Amino acid sequence: MRNTFLALVLVNLGFAAWAAWLADPSPTGSVAATSAPADITLISEIDAGLIGVEEVAPPAVEPTQLAAIVPAGNERCISIGPFEELAQASASQAILRESGFAPNQRVVDGEIWVGYWVHLANIVTRDAANEILVDLRANDISDSYIVPGAEGLQVISLGVFSEINRAASLRERVRALGYEPTVADRSRGATLYWIDIDATDEPVDLDALQAPGRINRLEQRPCSSFGG
């Protein structure tokens, strides 16, 4: 009995040795080796295109919009005008003085805007101009008259208007008669008054300087533009 038991023990030990010899060896150690960690990359180092982040430029800052012109360089003097009448220039000076400016008046020879001139230009002969004039007056365009043009050509003046819609209306009436009138700015020589002030960041209200019942094309320009 004892011999049988010993025999069985030997058989079991032999089987265990045989099984251990045929099986695949396990990795070294009881825990599988872990791969070395990758290098750490900061989010700021990642290309924006790779992570779907759109780079947005900062919004452009618009410069401050001023009604008054700031002259180039170090010049601070601006001139407002033109005023055709001395009384209107004096009234505008008073308004500017009440607004905190120290205005000074200057007198210059220049051109004053009169209105929108509707006319027929480049008529070759005086006889042709007379024929057109008769046709116009027969169609109730009675304010028309002939004036000399450049290079011996004739011009028929149809009217001067302060409002563009009235000038456009007359132009369409003349077009209906088969002619092609021109609308242009009309000006004339005059003694003009300008008001000099020191430029500031405060806007100048040009509408407040308009005379009641009439419209002047007021503007602002550097005082040095007059050459004085």
Residue frames relative to the residue before (quaternion, step in Angstrom):
aa qw qx qy qz dx dy dz
M 1.0000 0.0000 0.0000 0.0000 0.00 0.00 0.00
R 0.6650 0.4973 -0.2938 0.4735 3.50 0.92 -0.93
N 0.6434 0.5223 -0.3244 0.4560 3.56 0.98 -0.78
T 0.6349 0.5315 -0.3275 0.4551 3.57 1.03 -0.79
F 0.6412 0.5325 -0.3170 0.4526 3.60 0.94 -0.88
L 0.6644 0.5019 -0.2967 0.4676 3.57 0.95 -0.94
A 0.6280 0.5405 -0.3363 0.4477 3.55 1.03 -0.74
L 0.6583 0.5092 -0.3083 0.4607 3.57 0.98 -0.90
V 0.6296 0.5341 -0.3363 0.4531 3.60 1.00 -0.79
L 0.6640 0.5096 -0.3042 0.4548 3.56 0.94 -0.91
V 0.6291 0.5347 -0.3310 0.4568 3.58 1.05 -0.81
N 0.6678 0.5084 -0.3000 0.4534 3.59 0.93 -0.93
L 0.6540 0.5084 -0.3145 0.4636 3.57 0.98 -0.85
G 0.6513 0.5164 -0.3156 0.4578 3.56 1.00 -0.76
F 0.6444 0.5209 -0.3168 0.4616 3.59 1.01 -0.83
A 0.6504 0.5197 -0.3160 0.4549 3.58 1.00 -0.87
A 0.6503 0.5066 -0.3185 0.4680 3.59 0.99 -0.82
W 0.6518 0.5189 -0.3183 0.4522 3.57 1.02 -0.83
A 0.6618 0.5109 -0.3055 0.4557 3.63 0.97 -0.84
A 0.6555 0.5152 -0.3096 0.4572 3.56 1.02 -0.83
W 0.6581 0.5251 -0.3035 0.4462 3.56 1.07 -0.74
L 0.7080 0.4574 -0.2585 0.4719 3.65 1.03 -0.74
A 0.6177 0.5792 -0.3581 0.3933 3.72 1.04 -0.63
D 0.5659 -0.5873 0.4527 0.3605 3.68 -1.28 0.60
P 0.4781 -0.6603 0.4841 0.3179 3.56 -0.92 0.79
S 0.4303 -0.6894 0.5226 0.2577 3.59 -1.03 0.79
P 0.6274 -0.5245 0.3977 0.4161 3.64 -1.22 0.41
T 0.6247 -0.5575 0.3940 0.3792 3.49 -1.17 0.60
G 0.7946 0.2171 -0.2011 0.5302 3.53 -0.84 1.00
S 0.5939 -0.6063 0.4126 0.3308 3.52 -1.25 0.38
V 0.7359 0.3246 -0.2003 0.5595 3.63 1.25 -0.43
A 0.4946 -0.6606 0.4707 0.3123 3.57 -0.89 0.95
A 0.5335 -0.6403 0.4469 0.3251 3.57 -1.06 0.81
T 0.3353 -0.7427 0.5515 0.1785 3.56 -1.00 0.89
S 0.5150 -0.6468 0.4594 0.3247 3.57 -0.95 0.89
A 0.5678 -0.5977 0.4423 0.3531 3.55 -1.14 0.69
P 0.5119 -0.6630 0.4441 0.3180 3.63 -0.90 0.84
A 0.5098 -0.6404 0.4805 0.3148 3.55 -1.11 0.76
D 0.6248 -0.5299 0.4017 0.4092 3.55 -1.25 0.41
I 0.4611 -0.6740 0.5055 0.2786 3.62 -1.08 0.74
T 0.1174 -0.7864 0.6051 0.0409 3.60 -0.89 1.00
L 0.3901 -0.7187 0.5252 0.2354 3.56 -0.79 1.03
I 0.5849 -0.5976 0.4154 0.3581 3.57 -1.09 0.69
S 0.6322 0.5459 -0.3339 0.4369 3.57 1.15 -0.61
E 0.6605 0.5122 -0.3008 0.4592 3.58 1.27 -0.41
I 0.5771 0.5953 -0.3760 0.4137 3.59 1.26 -0.19
D 0.5083 -0.6318 0.4873 0.3240 3.56 -0.97 0.86
A 0.5136 -0.6735 0.4382 0.3009 3.55 -0.83 1.04
G 0.6382 0.5484 -0.3345 0.4243 3.60 1.04 -0.71
L 0.6552 0.5327 -0.3192 0.4302 3.60 1.12 -0.59
I 0.7606 0.3407 -0.2041 0.5136 3.59 1.11 -0.50
G 0.5658 -0.6611 0.3619 0.3343 3.56 1.27 0.41
V 0.4855 0.6409 -0.4542 0.3836 3.59 1.12 0.54
E 0.2731 -0.7694 0.5584 0.1471 3.56 -0.74 1.05
E 0.3380 -0.7303 0.5577 0.2032 3.54 -0.81 1.04
V 0.1297 -0.8020 0.5823 0.0298 3.58 -0.68 1.11
A 0.3882 -0.7228 0.5234 0.2301 3.54 -0.75 1.07
P 0.5493 -0.6062 0.4421 0.3679 3.59 -1.03 0.63
P 0.5644 -0.6202 0.4100 0.3588 3.61 -0.98 0.73
A 0.5066 -0.6486 0.4781 0.3068 3.51 -1.09 0.81
V 0.3335 -0.7355 0.5582 0.1901 3.53 -1.01 0.82
E 0.3212 -0.7619 0.5344 0.1755 3.55 -0.58 1.15
P 0.4657 -0.6664 0.4891 0.3159 3.60 -0.94 0.79
T 0.6111 -0.5619 0.4111 0.3766 3.52 -1.17 0.58
Q 0.3047 -0.7545 0.5564 0.1684 3.54 -0.83 1.03
L 0.0564 -0.8024 0.5940 -0.0088 3.55 -0.68 1.15
A 0.4671 -0.6632 0.5053 0.2943 3.54 -1.04 0.74
A 0.6798 0.4553 -0.2890 0.4971 3.58 1.10 -0.63
I 0.4448 -0.6739 0.5207 0.2773 3.54 -1.10 0.72
V 0.2285 -0.7319 0.6224 0.1569 3.56 -1.00 0.84
P 0.3668 -0.7666 0.4751 0.2281 3.62 -0.33 1.17
A 0.5904 -0.5800 0.4280 0.3631 3.54 -1.24 0.53
G 0.7873 0.2969 -0.2358 0.4863 3.53 -1.26 0.53
N 0.7389 -0.3972 0.3027 0.4524 3.51 -1.12 -0.72
E 0.4443 0.7033 -0.4608 0.3093 3.59 1.24 0.01
R 0.1488 -0.8094 0.5657 0.0524 3.55 -0.89 0.97
C 0.5765 0.6032 -0.3709 0.4077 3.59 1.27 -0.06
I 0.0074 -0.7703 0.6377 0.0019 3.56 -0.93 0.95
S 0.2592 -0.7603 0.5799 0.1358 3.53 -1.21 0.61
I 0.2109 -0.7816 0.5820 0.0768 3.57 -0.95 0.97
G 0.4010 0.6908 -0.5263 0.2917 3.57 -0.90 0.95
P 0.6401 0.0754 -0.6611 -0.3842 1.52 -2.36 -0.72
F 0.2633 -0.7167 0.6201 0.1805 3.55 -1.25 0.56
E 0.3664 -0.7605 0.4972 0.2008 3.55 -0.77 1.05
E 0.7705 0.3030 -0.1543 0.5392 3.56 1.08 -0.68
L 0.5427 -0.6366 0.4471 0.3166 3.56 -1.02 0.85
A 0.6313 0.5466 -0.3399 0.4326 3.58 0.98 -0.79
Q 0.6654 0.4901 -0.3102 0.4700 3.60 0.96 -0.82
A 0.6318 0.5235 -0.3334 0.4644 3.59 1.02 -0.77
S 0.6583 0.5086 -0.3098 0.4604 3.59 0.97 -0.83
A 0.6432 0.5117 -0.3233 0.4690 3.57 1.01 -0.78
S 0.6555 0.5008 -0.3140 0.4701 3.59 1.01 -0.76
Q 0.5968 0.5521 -0.3586 0.4587 3.57 1.07 -0.65
A 0.6531 0.5128 -0.3145 0.4600 3.58 0.95 -0.86
I 0.6423 0.5161 -0.3257 0.4637 3.60 0.99 -0.80
L 0.6661 0.4956 -0.3018 0.4686 3.59 0.94 -0.88
R 0.6329 0.5294 -0.3352 0.4548 3.59 1.02 -0.75
E 0.6532 0.5047 -0.3088 0.4724 3.58 1.02 -0.79
S 0.6737 0.4852 -0.2872 0.4777 3.60 1.21 -0.53
G 0.6493 -0.5595 0.3044 0.4156 3.59 1.27 0.16
F 0.5511 0.5939 -0.4124 0.4166 3.60 1.22 0.13
A 0.3103 -0.7079 0.5966 0.2161 3.55 -1.35 0.24
P 0.0732 -0.8672 0.4917 0.0274 3.61 0.35 1.23
N 0.1067 -0.7478 0.6511 0.0737 3.52 -1.27 0.61
Q 0.3679 -0.7581 0.5046 0.1880 3.56 -0.96 0.87
R 0.0589 -0.7675 0.6363 0.0510 3.55 -1.15 0.69
V 0.2417 -0.7608 0.5898 0.1225 3.58 -1.12 0.76
V 0.0435 0.7973 -0.5975 0.0729 3.59 -0.82 1.03
D 0.4194 -0.6413 0.5690 0.2983 3.54 -1.33 0.32
G 0.2006 0.8006 -0.5403 0.1638 3.59 -0.77 0.94
E 0.5868 -0.5489 0.4608 0.3769 3.53 -1.31 -0.47
I 0.1649 -0.7713 0.6077 0.0925 3.54 -1.03 0.84
W 0.4499 -0.6819 0.5078 0.2733 3.57 -0.97 0.88
V 0.2384 -0.7908 0.5535 0.1073 3.55 -0.85 1.05
G 0.7108 -0.3915 0.2850 0.5101 3.59 0.90 -0.87
Y 0.6348 -0.4883 0.4230 0.4239 3.55 -1.33 -0.34
W 0.2004 -0.8074 0.5503 0.0711 3.56 -0.55 1.21
V 0.1581 -0.7607 0.6257 0.0692 3.57 -0.80 1.10
H 0.1820 0.8004 -0.5463 0.1668 3.60 -0.66 1.06
L 0.3621 -0.6684 0.5997 0.2499 3.52 -1.40 0.30
A 0.1331 -0.8301 0.5408 0.0281 3.58 -0.55 1.17
N 0.8316 0.3030 -0.1910 0.4246 3.52 -1.46 0.16
I 0.2825 0.7212 -0.5690 0.2764 3.57 0.86 0.98
V 0.4797 -0.7465 0.3803 0.2607 3.55 -0.57 1.21
T 0.8333 0.1009 -0.0236 0.5430 3.61 0.73 -0.96
R 0.6171 -0.5417 0.4216 0.3847 3.52 -1.30 0.34
D 0.6207 0.5449 -0.3465 0.4447 3.59 1.02 -0.72
A 0.6514 0.5045 -0.3165 0.4701 3.58 0.97 -0.85
A 0.6399 0.5211 -0.3229 0.4634 3.58 1.01 -0.78
N 0.6435 0.5200 -0.3279 0.4561 3.59 1.00 -0.77
E 0.6389 0.5258 -0.3270 0.4565 3.59 0.99 -0.79
I 0.6522 0.4955 -0.3127 0.4810 3.59 0.99 -0.83
L 0.6406 0.5451 -0.3252 0.4321 3.56 0.99 -0.85
V 0.6333 0.5198 -0.3253 0.4722 3.59 1.03 -0.79
D 0.6545 0.5119 -0.3096 0.4624 3.59 0.95 -0.86
L 0.6585 0.5169 -0.3137 0.4482 3.60 0.94 -0.87
R 0.6983 0.4684 -0.2820 0.4620 3.56 0.84 -0.93
A 0.6081 0.5416 -0.3529 0.4609 3.59 1.14 -0.55
N 0.7209 0.3760 -0.2274 0.5360 3.59 1.26 -0.39
D 0.6293 -0.6180 0.3035 0.3605 3.56 1.10 0.87
I 0.4940 0.5669 -0.4876 0.4437 3.60 1.09 0.67
S 0.0037 0.8927 -0.4476 0.0529 3.49 0.60 1.27
D 0.6332 0.5503 -0.3411 0.4242 3.62 1.17 -0.32
S 0.4860 0.6796 -0.4282 0.3445 3.60 1.23 0.10
Y 0.0821 0.7751 -0.6232 0.0646 3.56 -1.17 0.68
I 0.5159 -0.6576 0.4702 0.2834 3.56 -1.28 0.52
V 0.0255 -0.7664 0.6418 0.0059 3.56 -1.09 0.85
P 0.5573 -0.6102 0.4299 0.3636 3.62 -1.07 0.60
G 0.2172 -0.7713 0.5857 0.1217 3.55 -1.08 0.77
A 0.6957 -0.4498 0.3475 0.4393 3.55 -1.30 -0.10
E 0.8577 0.1415 -0.1181 0.4800 3.55 -1.26 0.65
G 0.7197 -0.4854 0.2490 0.4295 3.55 0.96 0.86
L 0.5082 0.6389 -0.4327 0.3824 3.59 1.24 0.05
Q 0.4044 -0.7107 0.5290 0.2269 3.54 -1.27 0.44
V 0.1509 -0.7658 0.6209 0.0723 3.57 -1.19 0.66
I 0.1877 -0.7513 0.6202 0.1250 3.55 -1.08 0.78
S 0.2519 -0.7634 0.5797 0.1331 3.55 -0.65 1.13
L 0.2147 -0.8052 0.5464 0.0833 3.55 -0.81 1.04
G 0.7474 -0.3381 0.2192 0.5283 3.60 1.18 -0.36
V 0.2314 -0.7375 0.6184 0.1418 3.56 -1.28 0.51
F 0.0643 -0.8240 0.5618 -0.0359 3.58 -0.75 1.11
S 0.4251 -0.6962 0.5189 0.2559 3.55 -1.09 0.71
E 0.7282 0.3564 -0.2156 0.5442 3.60 1.23 -0.39
I 0.4853 -0.7055 0.4408 0.2691 3.55 -0.80 1.06
N 0.6264 0.5495 -0.3625 0.4175 3.63 1.03 -0.62
R 0.6351 0.5082 -0.3352 0.4754 3.60 1.07 -0.63
A 0.6318 0.5172 -0.3280 0.4750 3.58 1.03 -0.75
A 0.6621 0.5040 -0.3055 0.4629 3.59 0.96 -0.84
S 0.6258 0.5447 -0.3381 0.4441 3.57 1.03 -0.75
L 0.6664 0.4824 -0.3011 0.4822 3.60 0.92 -0.86
R 0.6182 0.5506 -0.3499 0.4384 3.58 0.97 -0.79
E 0.6730 0.4884 -0.3034 0.4653 3.60 0.93 -0.84
R 0.6136 0.5412 -0.3499 0.4562 3.61 1.05 -0.67
V 0.6845 0.4697 -0.2832 0.4802 3.57 0.95 -0.89
R 0.6068 0.5501 -0.3507 0.4541 3.59 1.05 -0.67
A 0.6302 0.5498 -0.3276 0.4397 3.57 1.05 -0.77
L 0.6623 0.4862 -0.3010 0.4841 3.58 1.24 -0.42
G 0.6285 -0.5747 0.3212 0.4143 3.58 1.28 0.03
Y 0.6041 0.5411 -0.3630 0.4588 3.60 1.23 0.21
E 0.3090 -0.7425 0.5656 0.1828 3.57 -1.29 0.33
P 0.1010 -0.8333 0.5419 0.0423 3.61 0.08 1.25
T 0.3387 -0.7109 0.5860 0.1909 3.52 -1.35 0.43
V 0.1877 -0.7482 0.6243 0.1231 3.56 -1.14 0.73
A 0.0933 0.8007 -0.5809 0.1130 3.57 -0.69 1.09
D 0.5795 -0.5542 0.4583 0.3834 3.55 -1.28 0.37
R 0.1843 -0.7754 0.5980 0.0847 3.54 -1.01 0.87
S 0.0308 0.7937 -0.6056 0.0473 3.56 -0.89 0.94
R 0.1360 -0.7754 0.6104 0.0879 3.54 -1.30 0.23
G 0.5888 -0.5854 0.4293 0.3554 3.53 -1.23 0.47
A 0.1235 0.7923 -0.5863 0.1146 3.57 -1.00 0.78
T 0.4812 -0.5876 0.5506 0.3464 3.52 -1.36 0.21
L 0.0992 -0.8348 0.5414 -0.0121 3.55 -0.57 1.20
Y 0.2784 -0.7439 0.5898 0.1459 3.52 -1.25 0.60
W 0.0825 -0.7734 0.6283 0.0162 3.54 -0.98 0.98
I 0.2620 -0.7577 0.5799 0.1447 3.56 -1.18 0.57
D 0.2297 -0.7833 0.5688 0.1002 3.56 -0.69 1.15
I 0.0536 0.7702 -0.6342 0.0407 3.56 -1.03 0.87
D 0.5220 -0.5889 0.5022 0.3585 3.56 -1.30 0.25
A 0.4427 -0.7026 0.4918 0.2616 3.57 -0.84 1.01
T 0.0229 -0.7732 0.6337 -0.0023 3.54 -1.07 0.83
D 0.6336 -0.5186 0.4018 0.4100 3.55 -1.31 0.00
E 0.5620 0.5878 -0.3938 0.4283 3.58 1.26 -0.16
P 0.4384 -0.7098 0.4770 0.2764 3.62 -0.81 0.92
V 0.3483 -0.7054 0.5783 0.2162 3.54 -1.22 0.61
D 0.2986 -0.7609 0.5544 0.1567 3.56 -0.71 1.11
L 0.2240 -0.8129 0.5255 0.1135 3.57 -0.11 1.28
D 0.5882 0.5838 -0.3755 0.4149 3.60 1.10 -0.61
A 0.6416 0.5358 -0.3275 0.4405 3.59 1.08 -0.69
L 0.6706 0.4984 -0.2938 0.4642 3.59 1.24 -0.37
Q 0.4905 0.6597 -0.4319 0.3710 3.58 1.27 -0.01
A 0.4510 -0.6705 0.5154 0.2854 3.55 -1.05 0.78
P 0.5577 -0.6134 0.4307 0.3566 3.62 -0.99 0.72
G 0.8317 0.2455 -0.1818 0.4637 3.56 -0.98 0.87
R 0.7734 0.2206 -0.1699 0.5695 3.61 1.22 0.08
I 0.2795 -0.7563 0.5724 0.1490 3.54 -1.22 0.53
N 0.0971 -0.7703 0.6291 0.0391 3.56 -0.82 1.05
R 0.4252 -0.6791 0.5312 0.2754 3.56 -1.11 0.61
L 0.0441 -0.8258 0.5620 -0.0175 3.54 0.21 1.29
E 0.0157 -0.7845 0.6199 -0.0112 3.55 -1.13 0.70
Q 0.3279 -0.7064 0.5862 0.2231 3.53 -1.38 0.11
R 0.0644 0.7948 -0.6003 0.0621 3.56 -0.96 0.84
P 0.6078 -0.5449 0.4084 0.4085 3.61 -1.18 0.40
C 0.5558 -0.6215 0.4319 0.3439 3.57 -0.99 0.78
S 0.6251 0.5677 -0.3424 0.4120 3.60 1.08 -0.68
S 0.5491 0.6326 -0.4010 0.3708 3.62 1.19 -0.36
F 0.6221 0.5344 -0.3439 0.4573 3.60 1.24 -0.32
G 0.4439 -0.7289 0.4276 0.2979 3.55 1.28 -0.17
G 0.5905 0.5805 -0.3704 0.4210 3.56 1.24 0.30
